[in-house]
Amino acid sequence: MATVFGLSELKSRLIDWRGSSKTEQIPDIAEADALTGNIRLVAEQAGQFDLTLLLENLVIPRLIADRRDPSSWADAANALTPYPASAEAHCRRVISEQDVDVFSRLSVNEEAHVLLSFVDECLAMGSSVENIFVDLLAPAARRLGEFWDADSEDFVGVTMGLWRIQEVLRVLTMRIPPVTGPGHGQRSALFSPMPGEQHSFGTLMVAECFQRAGWETDVLIEPTQSELTGKFATRHYDLIGLTVSNDCSTSALSSLVCTIKAVSSNPYVKVLLGGRVINEHPDLVASCGADATAADAMSAVAVADQLVPISAASFENLS
């Protein structure tokens, strides 16, 4: 079920993997696949599925092998340079639903260089980095969630797909950094999912779009209530952006917004809500006391620019 997707177990094991991958030998993926088949068989017979065994014996070995491959993300990022705008850039090709579907399938079934080549083609046809974020990566991540809900892809396929999509985001931010300009860094924003939620991709992408628009940004991933509160209580932020992906009670959301307004070191802080739940129930914004919402990352930047115009930003309040 989708409720176990993005487990903290995966996060902790990936941290362990990053620290030990330099000394470990590349696992035999065929053996891992065979072992996973046995795990599935035992799980079916027992009526339960041991995700810990799956992570240890298939997901992490695949990630290690993918990282070591010459076509890994890091190698691809170093080998490729930002695409120059083509002569046809003024006739930008719109990223379509078919593009999203193809990219989603590629993220599950193909390696790093294939996804990056797809993105490079979009860039060459005039798509901006922000277009890639909003029109390709974010919808593809949602599409993988739909695959998971419909049981058309298993835990491994969806996990690997999201891993690769997030890595595309990381590679693009390294290859094509934001351009600084007048007003850059005058306004600050903190982005976070709701405490207890494990969906972080959307939060990361929104923060990146804000940074490219000249905001100074911080991001929290899987924070506790106290971690989130401590962050905005001790540092001045002009804007707090919350992503609400899982169903939650109106009272819980209202309580958090009220806490932000009451505890924030900036008494004029603005609260911007987004995510699946808010998109489906936009009336929650007013009922819980937040200031605004937006359907996607670029719309959120436009809304935030109205909530916190540059002329109203205060240099001395930024730390």
C-alpha atoms as one frame of an Amber mdcrd trajectory, in Angstrom:
protein
   0.000   0.000   0.000   1.040   3.583  -0.581   1.079   4.321   3.152   4.424
   2.559   3.544   5.991   4.381   0.633   9.097   6.433   1.412   9.778   4.628
   4.671  12.133   6.154   7.218  13.751   2.703   7.160  14.790   3.359   3.568
  16.213   6.741   4.493  18.319   5.389   7.351  19.600   2.488   5.278  20.494
   4.798   2.414  22.513   6.906   4.851  24.346   3.756   5.950  24.841   2.812
   2.301  26.356   6.186   1.404  28.877   5.816   4.216  29.928   2.278   3.375
  29.615   2.075  -0.421  33.236   3.102  -1.018  34.574  -0.012   0.680  31.917
  -2.525  -0.333  32.163  -4.708  -3.413  29.476  -4.443  -6.029  26.766  -6.989
  -5.159  25.685  -9.638  -7.594  22.347  -8.299  -8.817  21.302 -11.678 -10.230
  21.785 -13.220  -6.795  19.867 -10.346  -5.243  16.992 -10.888  -7.669  16.923
 -14.592  -6.891  16.945 -13.905  -3.165  14.175 -11.368  -3.553  12.102 -13.965
  -5.373  12.513 -16.225  -2.374  11.545 -13.364  -0.069   8.401 -12.774  -2.089
   7.499 -16.450  -1.993   7.948 -16.665   1.768   6.049 -13.426   2.228   3.115
 -14.671   0.166   2.983 -17.883   2.131   3.183 -16.038   5.431   0.690 -13.385
   4.391   3.103 -10.531   5.014   6.010  -8.787   3.313   9.325  -8.068   5.044
  10.403  -4.678   3.677  13.635  -4.771   5.683  14.777  -7.855   3.796  13.730
  -6.287   0.529  15.710  -3.142   1.231  18.811  -5.045   2.313  18.823  -7.566
  -0.496  17.505  -5.762  -3.539  17.004  -1.998  -3.298  20.359  -1.062  -1.748
  22.406  -3.524  -3.868  20.822  -2.033  -6.988  21.602   1.493  -5.820  25.231
   0.577  -5.140  25.610  -1.034  -8.557  23.940   1.945 -10.237  26.261   4.331
  -8.415  29.365   2.393  -9.464  28.360   2.109 -13.115  30.268   4.402 -15.518
  26.940   5.874 -16.529  26.061   6.731 -12.935  24.530  10.048 -11.928  27.753
  11.633 -10.744  29.662  10.654 -13.882  26.831  11.843 -16.087  26.676  15.176
 -14.292  30.402  15.748 -14.764  30.469  14.601 -18.374  27.561  16.684 -19.626
  27.394  20.452 -19.882  24.276  22.617 -19.994  22.626  22.492 -23.392  22.916
  25.729 -25.354  19.645  27.197 -26.490  18.830  25.958 -29.957  17.893  28.161
 -32.872  14.337  26.971 -32.365  14.248  27.881 -28.676  11.717  30.615 -29.361
   9.314  27.844 -30.460   9.419  25.923 -27.221   8.070  22.411 -27.309   5.511
  21.958 -24.569   6.136  18.958 -22.329   3.114  16.726 -22.847   1.300  14.056
 -20.865   2.882  11.499 -23.161   6.330  12.850 -22.246   5.481  12.447 -18.567
   4.287   8.891 -19.099   7.393   7.942 -21.083   9.703   9.564 -18.539   7.911
   7.813 -15.673   8.382   4.429 -17.329  12.012   5.207 -18.069  12.638   6.065
 -14.428  11.475   2.602 -13.413  13.156   0.592 -16.151  16.241   2.475 -17.368
  19.515   3.800 -16.018  20.700   7.322 -15.274  22.037   8.346 -18.651  18.720
   7.539 -20.359  16.736   9.913 -18.135  19.345  12.635 -18.466  19.322  12.283
 -22.252  15.545  12.712 -22.216  15.910  15.875 -20.134  18.667  17.195 -22.412
  16.361  16.815 -25.405  13.750  18.930 -23.620  16.359  21.573 -22.806  17.604
  21.581 -26.392  14.050  22.227 -27.601  13.816  25.326 -25.422  12.362  24.060
 -22.150  13.707  25.921 -19.125  14.961  24.176 -16.004  11.810  25.361 -14.244
   9.704  23.771 -17.012  11.535  20.506 -16.423  10.876  20.704 -12.688   7.193
  21.621 -12.874   6.012  19.972 -16.094   8.117  16.784 -16.128   9.713  15.786
 -12.821   6.823  16.619 -10.500   4.129  14.959 -12.674   6.396  11.924 -13.172
   6.794  11.547  -9.412   3.005  11.717  -9.027   2.631   9.187 -11.826   4.851
   6.744  -9.916   2.555   7.168  -6.936  -0.350   6.255  -9.190   1.558   3.177
 -10.360   2.003   2.212  -6.712  -1.658   2.773  -5.814  -2.777   0.736  -8.824
  -0.260  -2.053  -8.078   1.103  -1.742 -11.620   4.614  -1.320 -10.198   6.088
  -2.871  -7.075   7.934  -1.279  -4.183  11.348  -1.728  -5.787  10.355  -0.242
  -9.141   8.666   2.815  -7.648  11.444   3.379  -5.110  14.136   3.193  -7.782
  12.090   5.453 -10.053  11.696   8.146  -7.416  15.354   7.821  -6.503  16.337
   8.509 -10.120  13.898  11.395 -10.552  15.240  13.041  -7.418  18.764  12.543
  -8.709  17.799  14.252 -11.982  16.684  17.220  -9.890  20.031  17.216  -8.075
  22.058  16.921 -11.285  20.179  19.775 -12.945  20.737  22.069  -9.972  24.477
  21.351 -10.184  24.760  21.736 -13.943  22.588  24.823 -14.298  22.831  26.886
 -11.096  20.494  29.828 -10.516  21.515  33.202 -11.893  21.855  35.891  -9.244
  20.371  39.302  -9.840  18.963  42.385  -8.089  17.148  41.481  -4.884  18.665
  38.008  -4.708  18.668  36.733  -1.125  16.633  39.617   0.297  13.745  37.307
   1.166  13.957  34.019   3.036  11.686  30.982   3.083  11.522  27.691   4.951
   9.915  24.700   3.215   8.802  21.537   4.932   6.338  18.688   4.619   3.830
  18.311   7.417   5.444  16.662  10.462   5.106  12.904  10.160   4.985  12.888
   6.359   7.651  11.094   4.324   7.000  12.638   0.893   9.869  15.056   0.313
  10.359  15.368  -3.453   7.759  18.087  -3.942   9.169  20.103  -1.051  12.698
  19.915  -2.473  11.536  20.974  -5.920   9.536  23.955  -4.657  12.528  25.121
  -2.616  14.756  24.883  -5.695  12.327  26.957  -7.771  12.238  29.622  -5.055
  16.016  29.731  -4.904  16.163  30.210  -8.659  13.721  33.069  -8.261  16.086
  34.842  -5.862  14.885  33.614  -2.471  17.146  32.358   0.279  15.743  28.930
   1.127  15.958  26.267   3.806  14.389  22.803   3.595  13.400  20.305   6.273
  12.892  16.636   5.381  10.659  14.455   7.573  10.750  16.890  10.513   9.150
  16.363  13.876   6.819  19.044  15.190   9.513  20.270  17.583  12.181  20.390
  14.843   9.940  22.472  12.599   8.894  24.791  15.418  12.480  25.254  16.586
  13.564  26.217  13.084  11.202  29.131  12.513  11.297  30.183  16.164  15.042
  30.824  16.096  15.481  32.286  12.625  13.701  34.989  10.690  11.778  33.750
   7.649   9.535  35.851   5.465   7.629  32.784   4.296   6.896  29.274   5.591
   5.832  26.790   2.899   4.104  23.594   4.025   3.474  20.607   1.755   0.434
  18.551   2.754   0.448  15.242   0.897  -1.375  12.958   3.323  -4.883  13.409
   4.693  -4.852  15.161   8.053  -7.432  16.719  10.307  -8.340  20.365   9.850
  -7.626  20.922  13.519  -4.066  19.577  13.187  -3.345  21.829  10.221  -4.963
  24.845  11.910  -2.943  24.208  15.056   0.328  24.134  13.110  -0.471  27.340
  11.209  -1.453  29.017  14.474   1.837  27.879  16.032   3.808  29.311  13.106
   2.095  32.677  13.445   2.517  32.751  17.229   6.056  31.394  17.609   7.797
  32.680  14.487  10.598  35.165  15.115   9.029  37.221  12.311   5.608  38.474
  13.475   4.668  39.203   9.852   5.538  35.764   8.477   3.363  34.438   5.671
   2.219  30.810   5.449   1.867  29.198   2.030   0.229  25.762   1.722   0.554
  23.280  -1.137   0.486  19.595  -1.969  -2.119  17.048  -2.973  -4.490  17.596
  -0.058  -4.552  21.377  -0.481  -4.998  21.126  -4.242  -8.010  18.882  -3.668
  -9.403  21.017  -0.809  -8.301  24.641  -1.346 -10.882  25.817   1.201  -8.546
  24.489   3.914  -6.271  27.483   3.376  -8.773  29.985   4.735 -10.228  27.675
   7.366  -6.841  26.959   8.950  -5.613  30.561   8.875  -2.947  30.290   6.176
  -2.285  33.121   3.747  -2.366  31.483   0.311  -1.886  28.386  -1.815  -0.662
  27.545  -5.302  -1.173  24.617  -7.644   2.493  24.152  -8.554   5.991  25.410
  -7.780   6.114  28.277 -10.270   2.666  29.476  -9.270   3.851  29.366  -5.657
   6.754  31.684  -6.531   4.369  34.163  -8.162   2.026  34.091  -5.160   4.928
  34.491  -2.729   6.226  37.490  -4.683   2.892  39.182  -4.017   2.816  38.175
  -0.351   6.389  39.331   0.282   7.413  41.913  -2.319  11.118  42.722  -2.486
  10.528  46.333  -1.498   9.109  45.132   1.832  12.024  42.819   2.618  14.255
  43.867   5.479  17.983  43.233   5.128  18.748  43.541   8.825  16.320  40.772
   9.770  18.083  38.143   7.690  20.624  36.043   9.545
